Amino acid sequence: MSSFDHSSLQDEYDNEEGSISEDFIVPCLRECKRYRRATYSFTSGALDRWAGSLTEIIQKKVVVEILCDMSVAYSQDQQLHIALNKSFSEEEKKNVLNDYNNALLSAELFDVKETNSRNIKAKEKIIDYLLASEQLKLKFAYPKEKPPPQVSIKYHKKMGYFEMEDNEFVSFKGSWNETYLGGGVNGEECDVYSSEKPDDKARCKKTISKVDNDWNNENKKFFNFKPSKKIMKLIRERAPKSAKEIFEEYPDLYELLNKVNSDEEISFPINRPWIPKYYKGKPFRINDHQEKALEKWVKQDYKGILEHATGSGKTITAIYGLCKLSENAKTIAIIGVPFQSLADQWVDELKAFNINAIKCYQSKNNWNLKAQQAIASHQIRDPDEGHVLAMVVVNDTLRSELFQNIISEIPSHELIFIGDECHRYCRENGTKSLPDADYRLGLSATPFNDEEYGALENAELRDYFGEVCDTFTIKNALDLDILCQYKYLPQIVHLKDHEYDEYKEQQRKVHPRKDENNNQEWNMAAVSGMARIIGSAENKFVSFDQHLEKEAIRGRTIVFCGDGSTELDNKTSDLNQNEVKDKERAYSILKKHNIRSNFFTYNEKSPKKRKEILSDFSQGHIQCLVSIRVLDEGIDVPEVENAFLLASSRNRRQFVQRRGRILRKSSNKEFARLFDFICLPPPGEKGSKLVDKELERVIEMTEDCSNKDDNIKIINKLIDKYEVDENIINMASMLAKNVK
């Protein structure tokens, strides 16, 4: 039996007490395999009514079949009218109609009364995509006999049915057309029949038979015809290649469709923030953990850091908080991010909340004057007007003299600064260029440096943003089913003798000294040197090659490599020689095994090219990305199923961020797999801090994985083999105890 609840169906629906579309059509579209409909009129406005089910229609490949009258095109095109009236045979009429296919589709689908051009363009893309993928099939009805003079004969039937799983059906007859007004505004009604209700079976079957009869061209008075091969070829050429392309261009798609022709469109001018009814195809609701986090932020006088796991919705939490903050007050929001790819995501997400942000990155000619004019306009607004001026800025631009001058006159009581991946400011003088804002919100899964090396920088970050106001861990997210489960798969490798000798040499140089203020100062160059040796260990690549020899990669994959000094001190995006060498080597191994791969690094590809690469990756045209740092933070690629950590860093932030890349949920993704290359001393060496550091990471990564028992055995073997610090032994013991 199908999952559809036939008992929830009413016998009839109307637009007086509710909405035929919202109460009946959308719930059925979410569950059906096929929707076949006979109607007088079908326009793209129907998509506005279907907005709440578009995700299911696209993802589940629901087939929508519409047979409608062609009189809209007929009445709007006088030449078509004359040509058809001069055609006597059915074949002649079909030839004329084929010649007018393009005009027919345009006139029939896109209602000229709609004035929201962005809405129309979005719907054109959806219609094209559904037609090209054969999820939407259109037929047009026209009378077989020539009508008398001054008489317009219409195909005026209004009935249809939904085919559910397991040969179950829901049919209907009513007065409404498949249009925006018909689905919820006009005075309309419909009767509903279920194949699973004994009293409805006969009428349900009869309605289905009538609709199928017309669809199969067996109506005695009307013939129907499809769009020509010529126009379908044109549509396939111009159509988006995937639904993701549409969502990337219109991240606010569902809200955009909902707003058309509604009163809310008038009452919510652009940049007056609102909370969307739908977000990414589903009814929007802020989660409890997000709401509680914002409550704590307010209690801390609108200052604080959300230490929330990657994938738990930090961006949406911050935007929701911004909307609430500016409901009855004009507000300027400066949102600082490390990379342009992340900036683009913020701009897209803000649109869903009716906020069009100024992109303060790339060429200053694109944003300099625009930002100055927007700030000037903001200053003369009513203080109590709910309005947001948002500027998304990459950190390099944020620190520039030009940007600092532009924002220097903004009153602090009207300004909120949101620092995404705020750990980027956790360095000496890292907060120096951040604005003097009364409202401050930092976002990061790992906001602070290791206290061992970065106590002063941690204190500086707290001085600016305030204390952590809420923590939401990977475990919290997994328990609430916000993230997908993962398997943690440690791969044991050993340093070669010469690598270990070099590692120990760098280790001897690490010990702290006192600076001029008597503060403890570490030799970070030596720390970075140790990281480079581990990241570029020869046997990691040998093991990676051997793994691919034994087991083919299943699903989309990221290979992380190159954890040199730049990932520890955050001062540059430039790749060092080791990192360049490592990414080339990883790519060569993938190529050897015929795995479609591409690089995804910060400074070797243009932002546009990186966006194209991500799109190809998401659609499956590229199976594997070789990444250095860009995918460590913020970039949303939920389709990733596997990650190989060739660059297994001693930096906790890095491995936590990289784990987060693969835990976002995606359709058809049951769980994620994380292959972590554990780098140990050469065989025969017994005691080393390297073992302690690597084991510390293995234990933390094992805490929340779904294959704990297997990894506890590995941990215990390593503890038995090496002289391990007592704290590590205690951590392992606690892990084993919690599993039991």
Order of alpha helices (4+ residues) and beta strands (2+ residues): beta-alpha-beta-alpha-alpha-beta-alpha-alpha-alpha-alpha-alpha-beta-beta-beta-alpha-beta-alpha-beta-alpha-alpha-alpha-alpha-beta-beta-alpha-beta-alpha-beta-alpha-beta-alpha-beta-alpha-alpha-beta-beta-alpha-beta-alpha-beta-alpha-beta-beta-alpha-alpha-beta-alpha-alpha-beta-alpha-beta-beta-alpha-beta-alpha-alpha-alpha
